[in-house]
Amino acid sequence: MNMGMDEVSRINQYLKIIRNINQLIVREKNKQRLLTQSCRFLKEDDNVHFAAIIEITPSGIISEVYSEGIVFDVDQLMNSNLHSWIKRIIASDKAIFNLEPPVSEILGKDQVHTVAIPMRYQEYTLGILLLGFNESQDIESDEQALFLELSSDLAFALHTFELEEENRSIARAIQFINQKIGGKNSKEVLESLTTNMAHSLQAEMVFVGQLITENRKKKIHTITVFQEGKKGENFEFELTNTPCAETIEKGVVIYEKDVTRKFSGSHLFKVRGITGYAGVALKGMSDEILGVLVVLTKGQILNAHLTYRVIQVFAHRVEVELLRLKSEQKLKESEQQYRNIFENSPFGIYRTTIDGRVLIANPALLNLLGYTSIDEMKNKDIGRYIYSDQNQRTAFINELLNSDDYVILDSIFRKKDGTPVYVRQKAKAVRDENGQVQYIEGTVENISERKEQEDYIRYQNKLLAFASDAIIGTDGNYRIRFWNKSAEQLYGWKAEEVIGKRIEEIVKMEIPHKKRLEIRKIARKMGSWRGEVIQYDKNGKKLNIEMSISDLRDENGKFIASVGINRDISQKIKYENALKASEESYRGLFDSVMEAIYIQAADGTFLDVNEGAVRMYGYPKEYLIGKSPADVGAPNRNDMNKIQEQFNKALQGEPQQFEFWGKRANGEEFPKNVRLYKGKYFGQDVVIALAEDITEKKKLEEDKKNLERQVHQNQRLETIGTLAGGIAHDFNNILTPILGYAEMIKMAVKKDPNLKTKAEQIINASLRARDLIQQILTFSRQIDQQVKPVHLQHLINEAAHLLRASIPSTIKLKKEIDKTCPPVMADPAQLHQVIMNLCTNAYQAMEKTGGELYIGLKPIMVDESMIKLLPSLKPGMYNRLVVSDTGEGMEPWVLERIFEPFFTTKGVGKGTGLGLSVVHGIIKNYNGEITVYSEKNKGTIFQVYLPIANTQDIKEVKQTEKIPRGSEHILIVDDEPGVLELEQQMLNYFGYQTHGWSESTKVLEELMADPHKYKMLITDLTMPNLTGMQLAELVRSHFPDLPIVMITGYSEELTDDLKEKYGIQAILMKPVIASDLALTVRRILDAQ
């Protein structure tokens, strides 16, 4: 019982191993890994001491050994008894062998029971599976079956790997032949073939030999030799006692080794160490022997089957090239024969390039064309100089390029003196082995005389064949002998279908046979007959025919033939119906045209009009017919005398074009473009007028002009704005000491009311001047605004409240405000200024007459159509503010200059001319747009577009509320002494201790003298030698904690990044107000 269980366990273990190996066979693509891992799986069995797989070539040579549990020396095995024992296994039919003691001793495992299992696939033994067991035992039948199945599976795997390797080798050989074989001629191609074949098979020598017979002895004369990695010298040897003789006899011969022993006296084996030989006989088209292709190797040929397949692949190409080589040799022999024919042929012979340059031409062709030598014709473009029609040359070349055979063409050549000559060419495009055209060669025959005869005959035939009437010729038995093209078209029968048949079988007539015979009788008697009959075509279609018959007789008066001329008069019968249908078609086309069309008589009245004219005027057609252009024209809008002149010119055949104003049935006046042409209408001369309504076109042109004026106006305003900004900068510097000292006077004379009042007047005047500067800078967009979300509806209500108290009662104030309007990003004071300015201008325009001042506000989407009119805007939501009046309006010239600064139509003292220019600057600064429309004595409309704010990005701005005093030391720098002294006095008044410098270059020395003395540096921005920005950078490098305040008349260049970089805590704009200066200083010092 225990023994049975052991056998079951062992079989299960073997089944597991075999299953693992089979799975490995399926997935593993590397032979070495497959066989090595299989040995490891077998070694996993505790009873297996070692496992080995010996790979064998088809000739029984050990090529590789894979093992686990034992190490083999392949060279030692090859020279041992094991090698001869393997040969016996291959020759035997036994499935499993127990190793003999001598063999076991070779393995060094004489204490291990070793068995060998041949790995057979079909009739080949591809390897030996060696298994060494720890115990001496017989392998049971079930176990033997498992091992035999395993060896069969491994043999199949080895066979698969061999096939894949062979296929790769064959593919490489084919790739060499298809892609890497090169050469200008057959010999060079053969050299390339032998070189690549030697690389493919790793051969010592490859040669191609040609079989020749010399003195009744057969020899091999090599054509190309590749030896020891380079091109070798050609040689010759007798065929007797060489393997090449056997190769020619058998077709293919392979000696895997020891070839030198069999053919020791052969010249082939003088190369030292040659062992293997493979040769294939090369055959021609009729299986005649051309020569041999031979491969010689120093080592043994391991895979004879692979070598056989590879040399067969190469042999086919070598055979082709050998045949080609023979052809090239024969070609040389035939060249002389060709030269004799070329020189003496009565026909012209030529060769040209594809583009028409003459390469060669024989004497016959030179003589035909009137040239004395080939040099006169060489490199001439025959399409230009020889062909009378270059297009014929082009068509001929295209036909040649699309054909592999000769092409025949009759054409006209021009001789050297320009006279024409009719020729017949027979030519062919000569191609290389790749199918590329090398040149065109052909013959030329003079066919001028033949051409004249053929043309005359052809001309006569064409007269009959292409006559407009059907012409039918019959013989004396009324069988058809001639049937022209018109007869084919009329009756539907081709000539080849009717020739030889009786006329009555083909041309059926709607008359009794007796009547037909009567017609023939009359024709015989009178010589001819003419009349109208009804006939039928091939498909039974009825034809109305005017038939004329004439009989022909020979010189003896015998009737020999009859000629019938038949004319189809079906169209004549249907003429009236066709005219009616044509009139209906004309009317449909006439009315379908979108433009208005008028047919005018010589007196100008409308004879006919189409539906386009009806749509254009709105009158019915019956109303318009009989009217003239004056009847439907707009009163006092057209020069009818000039229009009459143009009408008369059109009637004489001279086309005219002009603009005409019409009046529709509803009273609307409209422009149209009119074109006049001469025409015919039922036989009388008329004028045909085509009119196009150009109302929309006019409107688009006007819109374009307005847009161009607006662009020009914006450009002028931007130029003036740049100039205004520069003036405002200098004015600020002048205003600073005026305002500052006035404030100082006011603070110093509190007990003198009279002087204090005068100081306040100076301050007020200075503040007005400052506001004027702000307006100028706003216009030129050179100041920073206090930008925040602003609800326009609140500002409008505030402005309306102020206006209501100041405008006369004769002016009505009307508001239409959308309370849902989103805010815009702007400075509230500036928008308040915009609203007040526009409303003030509006009511001033109505002071004398009264009227209505309208203020409107609503959100609006600006789309692509609006952008065409307002190109400075971008698509999106905007608030549109409308301010209009019903006042006196403006002239066009005033409208063009309305936004220019300092331009005003008001009297002295009533305006500066900056109001609307500042408004324009403010709106443009906020990426908005302002438009104006005005008509004299009707009023003016201003429309302002401002983009909706994105309130998510808005931050709150907090203001300081009180003005404290201080006692710190402050260093002040300004290159203008007056401004410097003023700023010192201001800060001294608030308790600070100041020290001033007018030279910025000495400030650092002052600070270095007492580093802890000064708590702040106040400096002007624009100074000579060292600017405020440079000074701030220098001070910050030595005193990084010292706060710096910058004073300037223009702060655009002081960006946030620059302020942070140079430690600038605050920027004050000139003119500086004392309270602003004190608040700023205290705020910064407290923060420190």
ABEGO torsion letter per residue (X at the ends): XAAAAAAAAAAAAAAAAAAAAAAAAAABABAAAAAAAAAAAAAABAABABBBBBBBBAAGBBABBBBBGBBBBAAAAAABAAAAAAAAAAABABABBBBBAAAAAAAGBAABBBBBBBBBBEABBABBBBBBBABBBBBBAAAAAAAAAAAAAAAAAAAAAAAAAAAAAAAAAAAAAAAABBEABAAAAAAAAAAAAAAAAGBABBBBBBBBBBGGBBBBBBABBBBGGBBBBBBBBBABGBAAAAAAAAGBBBBABGAAAABAABAAAABBGBABBBBBBBBBAAGBBAEBBBBBBABBBABAAAAAAAAAAAAAAAAAAAAAAAAAAAAAAAAAAAAAAAAABABBBBBBBAAGBBABBBAAAAAAAGBABAAAABGBBAAAAABABAAAAAAAAAAAAABABBBBBBBBBBBAAGBBBBBBBBBBBBBBAAGBBABBBBBBBBAAAAAAAAAAAAAAAAAAAABABBBBBBBAAGBBABBBAAAAAAAGBBAAAABGBBAAAABBBBBBAAAAAAAAAAAAAAGBBBBBBBBBBAAGBBBBBBBBBBBBBBAAGBBABBBBBBBBAAAAAAAAAAAAAAAAAAAAAAAABABBBBBBBAAGBBABBBAAAAAAAGBBAAAABGBBAAAABBBGABBAAAAAAAAAAAAAGBBBBBBBBBBBAAGBBBBBBBBBBBBBBGGBBBBBBBBBBAAAAAAAAAAAAAAAAAAAAAAAAAAAAAAAAAAAAAAAAAAAAAAAAAAAAAAAAAABAAAAAAAAAAAAAAAAAAAAAAAAAAAAGABBBBBBBBBAAAAAAAAAAAAAAABBAABBBBBBBBAABBBBBBBAAAAAAAAAAAAAAAAAAAAAAEEBBBBBBBBBBBBAAAAAABAABBBEBBBBBBBBBABAEBBAAAAAAAABBGBBABBBGAEAGAAAAAAAAAAAAAGBBBBBBBBBGAEBBBBBBBBBBBAAABBBBBBBABBBBBABBBBBBBABAAAAAAAAAAAAAAGBBBBBBABAAAAAAAAAABAAABABBBBBABBBGBBAAAAAAAAAAABAABBBBBBBABAAABBAAAAAAAGBABBBBOBBBAAAAAAAAAAAAAAX
